[in-house]
Amino acid sequence: MGSCCTPDNSCSTGTVEVSTATAVADSTTTVYAVSGMTCGHCKTAITNSVSALDGVISVDVDVAGGLVTVTTGGEPDDAKIAAAVDDAGYELTGRA
C-alpha cells in the first residue's frame, strides 16, 4: 500500500478539511479502527470513499487516533464500509 505522504508524514498534496453534519432520528454512529492514515489527504480520501455509500449520513476521520466515525441511517454495513476504506487505500481493522 503506497502513501501520498512524504517521509516526515506531511502531506504532499495539501490539507482539505471536510465536514458533514446531518441529524437523523434513526441514525447509528459506529467507530472503526483504520490503519495507514497519516495526513489530511488520507482523511479526505476515506471521507469521500465512505460518504459515497448508500445510507451514510456523515463521516469523521481522526487521523492521529486512527479512528473513523461513521453515522448511518440505521445499522451500518461493515463489509461495505471496509471495502470503501480498502478502495481508498487503507485498512479497516475492526470496530473500535
N, C-alpha and C positions, 0 to 999 in steps of 0.2 A: 504494500500500500504506500503510495507516494504522498508527499505533502507539498503544499503550496508555500510552506513557510521556510524561512531562512534558518540556518543552524542555530541562531540565537533565539529562536521561537518568535521572531517578529514576523508579521505578515507582509509578504512582498506585494500584495495586491491592494492594500488599504483596508480600513475597517469600516463596515457598514452596520449601523445599529438597526435592527428590525424588531418591531414590537407590534403584536396584535393582541387586542383585548376585547372580548365579546362575552357578555353574560348570558348564560343559558340555564334555565331552571333544572333541566335533566342532564347536566353535564357531569363528566367524570374526569378527575385530574389524576394522572399517573406519572410517576417519576421513574426514569430509566437511567441506568449507568451506561455511559458510552465512552469507549477508549479511542485515542488517536487525535483528539481535538487539542489544538494549540493556539489558535488565534481567531480574529474576527472573521476571516474568510471561512473558517471551519463552522463558526456559528451561523453564518449566512447560508452556507451550503446545506446544513442539516435543517435549518428553519424552512428553507424553500422546498426541500425534498419532502419533509414530513407534512408541511402545510398543504401540499398538493393532494394529500389523501382525502377521500370522502369521509365526512364525519369529524374531521379535525377542526376545532374551533380556534385553538391557539397553541403556539409552541414557544417555550422559553428555554434558551440554551445557556447553561453555566459552564463555560469553557474551563475555568480554573478548578471547579469541583467535579468536572466530568459527568455532569448531570443534564438530562433533557427532560423538561416537564411538558407533558402533552395533555391538553384539555380536549376531550371529545364529547360529542352528543351521544351519550350512552356509553356502553362498555367499549374499551379500545380493542382493536385487532392487533395483538402483539406481533404476530407474524408479518403483517403488512407494515407496521411501524419499523420493525427490524430490517425488513427489505428496503425500505426507504432510506434508513440510516446507512445501510450497506451500499446502496446506489450512490449515496453522497460520498462514499469513500471511507466510512468509519465503521466501528463495530459496536453494536448494542450488546452488552454483556449480561443484561437482565434487568429486572425491576430493582430499584434502589430501596 
